Structures are given as C-alpha cells and as structure tokens.
Amino acid sequence: MTTTAETEWARHTAGGVLLDGFHALKHALRFGARVPVALATDREAALALTGRLAPDLTAALDGLLREVPAGTLRTLVPRPHPTGVAALARRDSAPRMPWGNAADAPLVVLDNPRNLGNVGAVVRLAAGAGVAGVLTTGDADPWHHAAVRAGAGLHFAVPVERCRSEQLPRRPLFAFDPEGEDLRRVELPAGALLAFGSERHGLTEELRARADHLVALPMRPQVSSYNLATSVAMALYHWMARPE
Ligand SMILES: C[S@@+](CC[C@H](N)C(=O)[O-])C[C@H]1O[C@@H](n2cnc3c(N)ncnc32)[C@H](O)[C@@H]1O
C-alpha cells in the first residue's frame, strides 16, 4: 500500500529538484529553497546530524523530516545517499539572473561541459566564491540530478542556467586556455565573463572568437591541462585574492 510519504513524494516529483543527502538538503534550506517533502531512513539519526552540523536548521528539519524504510527510499531515488536523507525542492525557488551582486562579481561560463560531476563542483565553487552565476552552453543539463548531487544543494545559492552561446551577456570575456596570457599578470574586471572549455575539446571556436582575452593558468611545462573544475577554482581564487 502506498504510504502518505510516498504520495507526497510523487505529488512533488514534477518540477521538483532531487536533494540527495543531508548536505544537499542543508544547503538548499539555508539558501531559501522551498522544500515540500524530505525523507530520512532514520529520523532520529538525521536530527542528531542536524544538531551537530546545522543547529540553525533544527526546528525546520524537525518539522519537515518524515521517516521511511530504507527499501522505500531505494525505490524513490536512483542512488540513496549514505546519510539516508532525500528531499525534493521546488526548482522555481532557485535564484535567477540577474541577481544580487551581479554587477561586480564575475559570471562563470562553462562552454559545452560534458561531465556533470564537474558542473556540480563548479556550482559549489561559484556559491562559495560569491560569483553572479554559472552559465553553461551545450546540451548537458546543469540541473541534472547528478550535477545537483555534486553541487551539494548549492544550485539554490547562486543562479545556474543554460543558454546558447549567442545569448551570453555582452560583458568583457576572459577565456581560459593554456595558450593565453599568464593569469598572474591579469586583472579580472568587475562583471567579467570567465569562460572555460569542455573536458575533451577545450574552448569552442565560437567562444574563442568572441573572447576579449585568452588567459592561462600557470602550469609546469609538459602538463597539458588542469581538470575543468580545478581551473575554475584557480581563476576564482585569483579573483577573490585581488587587492581591495
Ligand atoms: C580539461 S581542460 C580541456 C583540455 C582539452 N583537451 C583542450 O584541448 O583544451 C578544460 C578547460 O579547463 C581550462 N584549463 C585547463 N588547464 C588550463 C590552463 N593551464 N590554463 C588555462 N585554462 C586551463 C580551459 O578552459 C580548458 O578548456
């Protein structure tokens, strides 16, 4: 027989973003996601974890979490998280562009990324660094549940959207490529677009042609390139460490 928790889950699946695990739920709630349903295979353990890692959310999670058997959770989510927690958040409660400090902070552009783990890692970096948003081109969905899982729920902390390259905002475009000018000599201006190429093929010709500057991350000779998310981390650290 269908339990009430399963019925609630089914009711919110369409238009809902899967928050896989305690940390994704924690971040989404902290950044204002509307979460109509949250499940735990061990409610008491999940609330104890809340007390240790997110005491600010104790009241919210006490009211929200419903216990379900582990077997039920396995039927509802593709790969249950070790914390035994899963929730659905309303996609329409995520921030949209333009947003907050958009005029001053850079926008990160991922040019046709292929690996959803990288996309999620970049969203997490973008949220931590306080950038204005993450835009992706190409056919990978930056809101795919694998990307949201890798982003630890931080898709609700920073705007994340997909667009065509011709829709990118008209702002100074700094494209990252090992052939460019050393980042240590480059000042990234307010509101710049920081663009990174795909894991296999690098920057598309289209984006390269539009770039105002090609920028290289310092790298030892004979190493071909860094991982995509690592490259974004280095660039954002350079921006965060700029003199005030
Ligand atoms: C894994 S790399 C792509 C490697 C790809 N085989 C190529 O030919 O460019 C993914 C992206 O990270 C960035 N990247 C990696 N290493 C870099 C470096 N040393 N300098 C600047 N950007 C770098 C670039 O934007 C690159 O397109």
The ligand as an SDF file (V2000), in Angstrom:
LIG
                    3D

 27 29  0  0  0  0  0  0  0  0999 V2000
   40.4920   19.6370  -19.1560 C   0  0  0  0  0  0  0  0  0  0  0  0
   40.6920   21.1920  -19.8860 S   0  0  0  0  0  0  0  0  0  0  0  0
   40.4950   20.8570  -21.6150 C   0  0  0  0  0  0  0  0  0  0  0  0
   41.6030   20.0990  -22.2120 C   0  0  0  0  0  0  0  0  0  0  0  0
   41.3990   19.9260  -23.6860 C   0  0  0  0  0  0  0  0  0  0  0  0
   41.9470   18.6690  -24.0840 N   0  0  0  0  0  0  0  0  0  0  0  0
   41.9830   21.0450  -24.5260 C   0  0  0  0  0  0  0  0  0  0  0  0
   42.4400   20.7310  -25.5920 O   0  0  0  0  0  0  0  0  0  0  0  0
   41.9470   22.2260  -24.1630 O   0  0  0  0  0  0  0  0  0  0  0  0
   39.1820   22.0270  -19.5790 C   0  0  0  0  0  0  0  0  0  0  0  0
   39.2960   23.5140  -19.5590 C   0  0  0  0  0  0  0  0  0  0  0  0
   39.9910   23.9250  -18.3830 O   0  0  0  0  0  0  0  0  0  0  0  0
   40.6870   25.1400  -18.6390 C   0  0  0  0  0  0  0  0  0  0  0  0
   42.1260   24.9170  -18.4260 N   0  0  0  0  0  0  0  0  0  0  0  0
   42.7450   23.7670  -18.0760 C   0  0  0  0  0  0  0  0  0  0  0  0
   44.0560   23.9840  -17.9030 N   0  0  0  0  0  0  0  0  0  0  0  0
   44.2760   25.2880  -18.1590 C   0  0  0  0  0  0  0  0  0  0  0  0
   45.4270   26.1300  -18.1530 C   0  0  0  0  0  0  0  0  0  0  0  0
   46.6380   25.7110  -17.8270 N   0  0  0  0  0  0  0  0  0  0  0  0
   45.2650   27.4390  -18.4560 N   0  0  0  0  0  0  0  0  0  0  0  0
   44.0450   27.9360  -18.7550 C   0  0  0  0  0  0  0  0  0  0  0  0
   42.9340   27.1980  -18.7850 N   0  0  0  0  0  0  0  0  0  0  0  0
   43.0410   25.8950  -18.4780 C   0  0  0  0  0  0  0  0  0  0  0  0
   40.4000   25.5220  -20.0730 C   0  0  0  0  0  0  0  0  0  0  0  0
   39.3230   26.4260  -20.1220 O   0  0  0  0  0  0  0  0  0  0  0  0
   40.0500   24.1800  -20.6800 C   0  0  0  0  0  0  0  0  0  0  0  0
   39.2810   24.3390  -21.8590 O   0  0  0  0  0  0  0  0  0  0  0  0
  1  2  1  0
  2  3  1  0
  2 10  1  0
  3  4  1  0
  4  5  1  0
  5  6  1  0
  5  7  1  0
  7  8  2  0
  7  9  1  0
 10 11  1  0
 11 12  1  0
 11 26  1  0
 12 13  1  0
 13 14  1  0
 13 24  1  0
 14 15  1  0
 14 23  1  0
 15 16  2  0
 16 17  1  0
 17 18  1  0
 17 23  2  0
 18 19  1  0
 18 20  2  0
 20 21  1  0
 21 22  2  0
 22 23  1  0
 24 25  1  0
 24 26  1  0
 26 27  1  0
M  CHG  2   2   1   9  -1
M  END
$$$$
